[in-house]
């Protein structure tokens, strides 16, 4: 080999190397991997959640969430973490074989779900008012609705939370009313909690009234119909806000003569009905005070109930006053607690001067004495 030839060969090799290097540079992978994620960003605190990662080439994944770090060499992978309270970043780093890195961050919201509790106050016997208190310590409950015995009950707002009013039915037997609270939770899911109002048996001794036939003659079908129509028309809307904020008052001082809920017969052998209010004996002319702030729905003379006033206190709560000798308010009046609305009498179906007093919730009679001195039952 001549020196000339050896030099040519060396130059050729060098050129090839150079071309190779240039080609290698041209085809070198400098593109970072494309990475896709599938992930719900809101989770209940303390529950596991998954992140699915997919890249367009095999990569080394390094995923960091709080103190925890997961690594894997794969193209597709799923990692699981435990959701922490509050919002914290989840960092993904994907490195391909050529050392190209893709980084992305997702913010995970750890949501504390509210666990509302239903507490029932009252309602332990038939014909009793009760309060359902809805309290929830943490988190929010959106669009809460309460059903009492399958019927929507308006939720009212008090400083200690939400509440609803209800009444157990006037019956002799023990039973219960199912309660269902429904709401949207902080993860926008439907949630529900159930409970019940349980009530015991009513003492069933039937009271025999022996009202004389002459007195009973005031009960004509027409009279009953006219009264019922008036009372029906005056029905309180349970979705009205409460008009009262102070405790209920006893409308008169007097001697209780016939307790609430006692089953009774008006005449021997007659049908048994429940006494839907409290009778308080007092002389004719005794002033009768409004048990609480309310709107006068009915003020007039009727054949059975005699002088009748019905007050609408809002929230579906009404109070009724029967057998009045005089009525001192007019329908449509808004009156304060303690306002004298009439005077005791013995008008209508009555055997002597007394006040028949009722408090109803959503039309159901409740023991009025349970309300005295209280803002709610
Ligand atoms: Zn009565």
Boltz pocket constraint, residues with backbone or C-beta under 6 A from the ligand:
constraints:
  - pocket:
      binder: B
      contacts: [[A, 258], [A, 275], [A, 277], [A, 278], [A, 279], [A, 355], [A, 356], [A, 357]]
      max_distance: 6.0
